[in-house]
Amino acid sequence: MPENINSTWPAVWEQIFASRPWGKYPPEHAVRFVDRNFYRIPDRANTRLLEIGCGPGANIWFMAREGFGVSGIDGSRTAIKLAGERLAVEV
């Protein structure tokens, strides 16, 4: 990750993710979107979903638990660390 991440990404998000828990579960609209668009696909593991601005990973955690291949990117190092830790333990 580039060393100048805070110069290109609002530092407030790094402060938020580093200071308190954030979004353990996905919002209802994200669950509905995945349901409406992807649940009928027979081989979910071959369906890759990308979340841009994934934060600590609530949405990608949900999608991975539902059997989809997931990737997430975020400008906060703390958020990416938290998402990776959660996926490693819970999926």
C-alpha positions as a LaTeX table, in Angstrom:
\begin{tabular}{lrrr}
\hline
Residue & $x$ (\AA) & $y$ (\AA) & $z$ (\AA) \\
\hline
Met1 & 0.00 & 0.00 & 0.00 \\
Pro2 & 1.37 & 3.45 & $-0.81$ \\
Glu3 & 2.92 & 5.33 & 2.07 \\
Asn4 & 0.99 & 8.49 & 1.19 \\
Ile5 & $-2.41$ & 6.85 & 1.68 \\
Asn6 & $-3.65$ & 9.55 & 4.04 \\
Ser7 & $-2.89$ & 12.27 & 1.51 \\
Thr8 & $-5.26$ & 10.63 & $-0.99$ \\
Trp9 & $-7.88$ & 9.22 & 1.37 \\
Pro10 & $-9.78$ & 11.19 & 4.01 \\
Ala11 & $-7.89$ & 10.68 & 7.27 \\
Val12 & $-11.18$ & 10.74 & 9.15 \\
Trp13 & $-11.94$ & 7.17 & 8.04 \\
Glu14 & $-8.66$ & 5.89 & 9.43 \\
Gln15 & $-9.49$ & 7.62 & 12.73 \\
Ile16 & $-13.00$ & 6.16 & 12.80 \\
Phe17 & $-11.95$ & 2.57 & 12.06 \\
Ala18 & $-9.03$ & 2.77 & 14.52 \\
Ser19 & $-11.09$ & 4.23 & 17.36 \\
Arg20 & $-14.22$ & 2.06 & 17.62 \\
Pro21 & $-16.02$ & $-1.01$ & 16.31 \\
Trp22 & $-17.86$ & $-0.37$ & 13.08 \\
Gly23 & $-20.53$ & $-2.24$ & 11.18 \\
Lys24 & $-20.45$ & $-5.86$ & 12.29 \\
Tyr25 & $-23.39$ & $-6.79$ & 10.04 \\
Pro26 & $-24.25$ & $-5.65$ & 6.52 \\
Pro27 & $-27.11$ & $-3.21$ & 5.97 \\
Glu28 & $-30.39$ & $-4.62$ & 4.72 \\
His29 & $-30.04$ & $-3.01$ & 1.28 \\
Ala30 & $-26.76$ & $-4.87$ & 0.69 \\
Val31 & $-28.34$ & $-8.20$ & 1.63 \\
Arg32 & $-31.28$ & $-7.50$ & $-0.68$ \\
Phe33 & $-28.98$ & $-6.55$ & $-3.55$ \\
Val34 & $-27.03$ & $-9.80$ & $-3.28$ \\
Asp35 & $-30.26$ & $-11.78$ & $-2.96$ \\
Arg36 & $-31.95$ & $-10.21$ & $-5.99$ \\
Asn37 & $-28.94$ & $-10.37$ & $-8.27$ \\
Phe38 & $-26.86$ & $-13.39$ & $-7.31$ \\
Tyr39 & $-28.66$ & $-16.04$ & $-5.23$ \\
Arg40 & $-29.93$ & $-17.97$ & $-8.24$ \\
Ile41 & $-26.41$ & $-18.58$ & $-9.54$ \\
Pro42 & $-25.76$ & $-22.31$ & $-9.00$ \\
Asp43 & $-21.99$ & $-22.10$ & $-8.40$ \\
Arg44 & $-21.52$ & $-19.14$ & $-6.09$ \\
Ala45 & $-17.83$ & $-19.84$ & $-5.51$ \\
Asn46 & $-17.13$ & $-18.89$ & $-9.13$ \\
Thr47 & $-19.00$ & $-15.61$ & $-8.75$ \\
Arg48 & $-16.62$ & $-12.87$ & $-7.63$ \\
Leu49 & $-17.99$ & $-9.81$ & $-5.85$ \\
Leu50 & $-15.89$ & $-6.68$ & $-5.28$ \\
Glu51 & $-16.67$ & $-4.05$ & $-2.70$ \\
Ile52 & $-14.94$ & $-0.71$ & $-3.10$ \\
Gly53 & $-14.74$ & 1.01 & 0.26 \\
Cys54 & $-15.28$ & $-2.19$ & 2.23 \\
Gly55 & $-14.36$ & $-0.76$ & 5.61 \\
Pro56 & $-13.86$ & $-3.51$ & 8.20 \\
Gly57 & $-15.63$ & $-6.00$ & 5.96 \\
Ala58 & $-19.25$ & $-6.47$ & 7.06 \\
Asn59 & $-20.51$ & $-6.83$ & 3.50 \\
Ile60 & $-17.70$ & $-9.02$ & 2.21 \\
Trp61 & $-17.97$ & $-11.19$ & 5.34 \\
Phe62 & $-21.67$ & $-11.74$ & 4.58 \\
Met63 & $-21.04$ & $-12.46$ & 0.89 \\
Ala64 & $-18.22$ & $-14.89$ & 1.71 \\
Arg65 & $-20.41$ & $-16.69$ & 4.25 \\
Glu66 & $-23.02$ & $-17.08$ & 1.49 \\
Gly67 & $-20.42$ & $-18.85$ & $-0.64$ \\
Phe68 & $-19.34$ & $-16.11$ & $-3.05$ \\
Gly69 & $-15.77$ & $-15.27$ & $-3.89$ \\
Val70 & $-15.09$ & $-11.79$ & $-2.49$ \\
Ser71 & $-12.56$ & $-9.00$ & $-2.64$ \\
Gly72 & $-12.63$ & $-5.68$ & $-0.87$ \\
Ile73 & $-10.55$ & $-2.55$ & $-1.08$ \\
Asp74 & $-10.41$ & 0.42 & 1.24 \\
Gly75 & $-8.16$ & 3.40 & 1.84 \\
Ser76 & $-7.86$ & 2.71 & 5.56 \\
Arg77 & $-5.10$ & 0.34 & 6.63 \\
Thr78 & $-6.95$ & $-0.33$ & 9.86 \\
Ala79 & $-10.16$ & $-1.25$ & 8.02 \\
Ile80 & $-8.32$ & $-3.69$ & 5.73 \\
Lys81 & $-6.56$ & $-5.27$ & 8.72 \\
Leu82 & $-9.88$ & $-5.71$ & 10.55 \\
Ala83 & $-11.60$ & $-7.15$ & 7.47 \\
Gly84 & $-8.76$ & $-9.62$ & 6.89 \\
Glu85 & $-8.78$ & $-10.75$ & 10.51 \\
Arg86 & $-12.54$ & $-11.26$ & 10.51 \\
Leu87 & $-12.55$ & $-13.22$ & 7.27 \\
Ala88 & $-9.68$ & $-15.40$ & 8.49 \\
Val89 & $-11.56$ & $-16.35$ & 11.66 \\
Glu90 & $-15.22$ & $-16.38$ & 10.64 \\
Val91 & $-15.33$ & $-17.67$ & 7.05 \\
\hline
\end{tabular}
